[in-house]
Amino acid sequence: MDCPGCETTLQRATYEELRVFQCPDCSGVLLNLNRLPQIKAARGLSTEELQEQVESVGDDDTHKRIDCPRCRAVPMDKLKSRQLEPSAELFVIDVCKPCRLAWFNGGELARLQLAYESTPKALAELQMQLEAESRTEEEEAELQENLARLSANTGDGGGIPCLSCSFMSVVSLVLAVAIYFLYRFFFS
């Protein structure tokens, strides 16, 4: 596959521990859209490293539609970055819907990650991760004990009461009341 921007052969690469295709010349990245949530939430690259990626490449956004590097069947659609991450500054990402591939010009993927990292959801995830990493063995054992106790109290082992069982209980109760009133109506 060739880079849609500079036509250099794309190389297999690892980005945030996930396989992608990257252009060695312009640093553009081709990836499956299914991997985007994992990449956005990954913490392998520091904020400083992401910022360096953003600053190391120019703004290559173009309004010209490019062909998908994989299928070359149809020009890729232009998608606004805010459709993939609402907090992102506005730039354009090229997407091939049939292949489910996205082309990020050099630095754009890092820009998307930086935008995500500043959201309340990402900050809460980071806080939970830091708390989990700082737990002592005793605290971890106590947490596991509490989870097991909670699971035992619900009776199904899943930690959450069974909604279908609750629904069936309500239906059974309603039917029992209906049968009672029908019985009284016909046999009184």
C-alpha positions as a Markdown table, in Angstrom:
| # | Residue | x | y | z |
|---|---|---|---|---|
| 1 | Met | 0.0 | 0.0 | 0.0 |
| 2 | Asp | 1.2 | 3.5 | -0.8 |
| 3 | Cys | 0.8 | 6.7 | 1.2 |
| 4 | Pro | -2.1 | 8.7 | -0.2 |
| 5 | Gly | -0.1 | 11.9 | 0.3 |
| 6 | Cys | 3.4 | 11.3 | -1.0 |
| 7 | Glu | 3.0 | 7.8 | -2.5 |
| 8 | Thr | 5.8 | 6.3 | -0.4 |
| 9 | Thr | 5.2 | 2.6 | 0.5 |
| 10 | Leu | 3.5 | 2.4 | 3.9 |
| 11 | Gln | 5.3 | 0.4 | 6.5 |
| 12 | Arg | 3.9 | -1.8 | 9.3 |
| 13 | Ala | 4.4 | 0.0 | 12.6 |
| 14 | Thr | 3.2 | -0.1 | 16.2 |
| 15 | Tyr | 1.4 | 2.9 | 17.6 |
| 16 | Glu | 0.4 | 2.7 | 21.2 |
| 17 | Glu | 1.0 | -1.1 | 21.1 |
| 18 | Leu | -1.4 | -1.5 | 18.2 |
| 19 | Arg | -0.6 | -2.4 | 14.6 |
| 20 | Val | -0.9 | 0.4 | 12.0 |
| 21 | Phe | 0.6 | 1.4 | 8.7 |
| 22 | Gln | 2.7 | 4.5 | 8.7 |
| 23 | Cys | 4.4 | 6.5 | 6.0 |
| 24 | Pro | 8.2 | 6.9 | 6.8 |
| 25 | Asp | 8.3 | 10.2 | 4.9 |
| 26 | Cys | 5.3 | 12.2 | 6.0 |
| 27 | Ser | 4.5 | 10.3 | 9.3 |
| 28 | Gly | 0.9 | 9.8 | 8.2 |
| 29 | Val | -0.9 | 6.8 | 9.8 |
| 30 | Leu | -3.5 | 4.4 | 8.3 |
| 31 | Leu | -5.5 | 2.5 | 10.9 |
| 32 | Asn | -8.7 | 0.5 | 11.3 |
| 33 | Leu | -11.4 | 2.7 | 12.9 |
| 34 | Asn | -12.1 | -0.1 | 15.4 |
| 35 | Arg | -8.7 | 0.5 | 17.0 |
| 36 | Leu | -9.3 | 4.2 | 17.5 |
| 37 | Pro | -10.9 | 4.0 | 20.9 |
| 38 | Gln | -8.0 | 1.9 | 22.2 |
| 39 | Ile | -5.5 | 4.4 | 20.8 |
| 40 | Lys | -7.2 | 7.4 | 22.2 |
| 41 | Ala | -7.3 | 5.9 | 25.7 |
| 42 | Ala | -3.8 | 4.5 | 25.6 |
| 43 | Arg | -1.2 | 6.1 | 27.8 |
| 44 | Gly | 2.0 | 4.7 | 26.2 |
| 45 | Leu | 3.0 | 8.1 | 24.8 |
| 46 | Ser | 3.4 | 10.9 | 27.2 |
| 47 | Thr | 1.7 | 14.3 | 26.6 |
| 48 | Glu | 5.2 | 15.7 | 25.7 |
| 49 | Glu | 5.7 | 13.0 | 23.1 |
| 50 | Leu | 2.3 | 13.6 | 21.6 |
| 51 | Gln | 2.9 | 17.3 | 21.5 |
| 52 | Glu | 6.3 | 16.7 | 19.7 |
| 53 | Gln | 4.5 | 14.6 | 17.1 |
| 54 | Val | 2.0 | 17.4 | 16.5 |
| 55 | Glu | 4.7 | 20.1 | 16.2 |
| 56 | Ser | 7.0 | 18.0 | 14.0 |
| 57 | Val | 4.7 | 17.9 | 11.0 |
| 58 | Gly | 2.9 | 20.6 | 9.0 |
| 59 | Asp | -0.7 | 21.0 | 8.4 |
| 60 | Asp | -1.4 | 18.8 | 5.3 |
| 61 | Asp | -5.2 | 19.0 | 5.3 |
| 62 | Thr | -6.5 | 19.2 | 1.8 |
| 63 | His | -10.0 | 19.4 | 0.4 |
| 64 | Lys | -9.0 | 17.1 | -2.4 |
| 65 | Arg | -10.4 | 13.6 | -1.9 |
| 66 | Ile | -7.7 | 10.9 | -1.8 |
| 67 | Asp | -8.0 | 7.2 | -2.8 |
| 68 | Cys | -8.0 | 4.5 | -0.1 |
| 69 | Pro | -4.5 | 3.0 | 0.1 |
| 70 | Arg | -6.1 | -0.5 | 0.5 |
| 71 | Cys | -8.9 | -0.8 | -2.0 |
| 72 | Arg | -8.3 | 2.2 | -4.3 |
| 73 | Ala | -12.0 | 1.6 | -5.2 |
| 74 | Val | -13.5 | 4.8 | -4.0 |
| 75 | Pro | -12.2 | 8.2 | -2.9 |
| 76 | Met | -12.1 | 8.4 | 0.9 |
| 77 | Asp | -14.7 | 10.5 | 2.7 |
| 78 | Lys | -13.8 | 13.7 | 4.5 |
| 79 | Leu | -14.7 | 13.4 | 8.2 |
| 80 | Lys | -14.4 | 16.2 | 10.7 |
| 81 | Ser | -12.2 | 15.4 | 13.7 |
| 82 | Arg | -15.0 | 16.3 | 16.1 |
| 83 | Gln | -17.0 | 13.4 | 14.8 |
| 84 | Leu | -14.4 | 11.1 | 16.3 |
| 85 | Glu | -13.5 | 13.2 | 19.3 |
| 86 | Pro | -15.9 | 16.1 | 20.2 |
| 87 | Ser | -13.3 | 18.0 | 22.1 |
| 88 | Ala | -10.8 | 18.0 | 19.2 |
| 89 | Glu | -9.8 | 21.1 | 17.4 |
| 90 | Leu | -11.2 | 21.1 | 13.9 |
| 91 | Phe | -9.3 | 19.2 | 11.2 |
| 92 | Val | -10.2 | 16.7 | 8.5 |
| 93 | Ile | -9.6 | 12.9 | 8.6 |
| 94 | Asp | -9.9 | 10.8 | 5.4 |
| 95 | Val | -12.1 | 7.7 | 5.9 |
| 96 | Cys | -12.8 | 4.7 | 3.7 |
| 97 | Lys | -16.2 | 3.4 | 4.8 |
| 98 | Pro | -16.0 | 0.1 | 2.9 |
| 99 | Cys | -12.6 | -0.8 | 4.4 |
| 100 | Arg | -13.2 | 0.9 | 7.8 |
| 101 | Leu | -9.8 | 2.6 | 7.5 |
| 102 | Ala | -8.9 | 6.1 | 8.5 |
| 103 | Trp | -5.9 | 8.1 | 7.2 |
| 104 | Phe | -4.4 | 10.6 | 9.6 |
| 105 | Asn | -1.9 | 13.0 | 8.2 |
| 106 | Gly | 1.3 | 13.3 | 10.2 |
| 107 | Gly | 0.5 | 14.5 | 13.8 |
| 108 | Glu | -3.3 | 14.3 | 13.5 |
| 109 | Leu | -3.6 | 11.1 | 15.5 |
| 110 | Ala | -1.5 | 12.7 | 18.2 |
| 111 | Arg | -3.8 | 15.8 | 18.1 |
| 112 | Leu | -6.8 | 13.5 | 18.5 |
| 113 | Gln | -5.2 | 11.8 | 21.5 |
| 114 | Leu | -4.3 | 15.1 | 23.2 |
| 115 | Ala | -7.9 | 16.3 | 22.8 |
| 116 | Tyr | -9.3 | 13.1 | 24.3 |
| 117 | Glu | -6.8 | 13.2 | 27.2 |
| 118 | Ser | -8.2 | 16.6 | 28.3 |
| 119 | Thr | -11.8 | 15.3 | 28.6 |
| 120 | Pro | -13.3 | 14.6 | 32.0 |
| 121 | Lys | -13.8 | 11.0 | 31.0 |
| 122 | Ala | -10.1 | 10.5 | 30.2 |
| 123 | Leu | -9.1 | 12.3 | 33.4 |
| 124 | Ala | -11.3 | 10.0 | 35.5 |
| 125 | Glu | -9.9 | 6.9 | 33.8 |
| 126 | Leu | -6.4 | 8.1 | 34.5 |
| 127 | Gln | -7.3 | 8.8 | 38.1 |
| 128 | Met | -8.7 | 5.3 | 38.5 |
| 129 | Gln | -5.6 | 3.8 | 36.8 |
| 130 | Leu | -3.3 | 5.7 | 39.2 |
| 131 | Glu | -5.3 | 4.6 | 42.2 |
| 132 | Ala | -5.2 | 0.9 | 41.0 |
| 133 | Glu | -1.5 | 1.1 | 40.5 |
| 134 | Ser | -0.9 | 2.6 | 43.9 |
| 135 | Arg | -3.0 | 0.0 | 45.9 |
| 136 | Thr | -1.1 | -2.2 | 48.3 |
| 137 | Glu | -1.5 | -6.0 | 48.3 |
| 138 | Glu | -3.6 | -5.7 | 51.4 |
| 139 | Glu | -5.9 | -3.1 | 49.8 |
| 140 | Glu | -6.2 | -5.2 | 46.6 |
| 141 | Ala | -7.1 | -8.3 | 48.7 |
| 142 | Glu | -9.7 | -6.3 | 50.6 |
| 143 | Leu | -11.2 | -5.0 | 47.3 |
| 144 | Gln | -11.4 | -8.6 | 45.9 |
| 145 | Glu | -13.0 | -9.8 | 49.1 |
| 146 | Asn | -15.6 | -7.0 | 49.0 |
| 147 | Leu | -16.4 | -7.8 | 45.3 |
| 148 | Ala | -16.8 | -11.5 | 46.2 |
| 149 | Arg | -19.1 | -10.6 | 49.1 |
| 150 | Leu | -21.2 | -8.4 | 46.8 |
| 151 | Ser | -21.4 | -11.1 | 44.2 |
| 152 | Ala | -22.5 | -13.6 | 46.8 |
| 153 | Asn | -25.2 | -11.2 | 48.1 |
| 154 | Thr | -26.8 | -10.9 | 44.6 |
| 155 | Gly | -27.1 | -14.7 | 44.2 |
| 156 | Asp | -26.2 | -14.8 | 40.5 |
| 157 | Gly | -22.4 | -14.4 | 40.9 |
| 158 | Gly | -22.4 | -11.4 | 38.6 |
| 159 | Gly | -22.4 | -8.6 | 41.1 |
| 160 | Ile | -25.5 | -7.0 | 39.6 |
| 161 | Pro | -29.0 | -8.2 | 40.3 |
| 162 | Cys | -30.5 | -10.1 | 37.4 |
| 163 | Leu | -32.9 | -7.7 | 35.6 |
| 164 | Ser | -34.7 | -10.4 | 33.8 |
| 165 | Cys | -35.3 | -12.2 | 37.1 |
| 166 | Ser | -36.6 | -9.0 | 38.6 |
| 167 | Phe | -38.9 | -8.5 | 35.6 |
| 168 | Met | -40.2 | -12.1 | 35.8 |
| 169 | Ser | -40.9 | -11.6 | 39.5 |
| 170 | Val | -43.0 | -8.5 | 38.7 |
| 171 | Val | -44.8 | -10.3 | 35.9 |
| 172 | Ser | -45.5 | -13.2 | 38.2 |
| 173 | Leu | -46.9 | -10.9 | 40.9 |
| 174 | Val | -49.1 | -9.1 | 38.4 |
| 175 | Leu | -50.4 | -12.4 | 37.0 |
| 176 | Ala | -51.1 | -13.7 | 40.5 |
| 177 | Val | -53.1 | -10.6 | 41.4 |
| 178 | Ala | -55.0 | -10.8 | 38.1 |
| 179 | Ile | -55.9 | -14.5 | 38.7 |
| 180 | Tyr | -57.0 | -13.6 | 42.2 |
| 181 | Phe | -59.4 | -10.9 | 41.0 |
| 182 | Leu | -60.7 | -13.1 | 38.2 |
| 183 | Tyr | -61.3 | -15.9 | 40.6 |
| 184 | Arg | -63.2 | -13.6 | 43.0 |
| 185 | Phe | -65.2 | -12.1 | 40.1 |
| 186 | Phe | -66.3 | -15.5 | 38.6 |
| 187 | Phe | -66.7 | -17.5 | 41.8 |
| 188 | Ser | -68.1 | -15.0 | 44.3 |
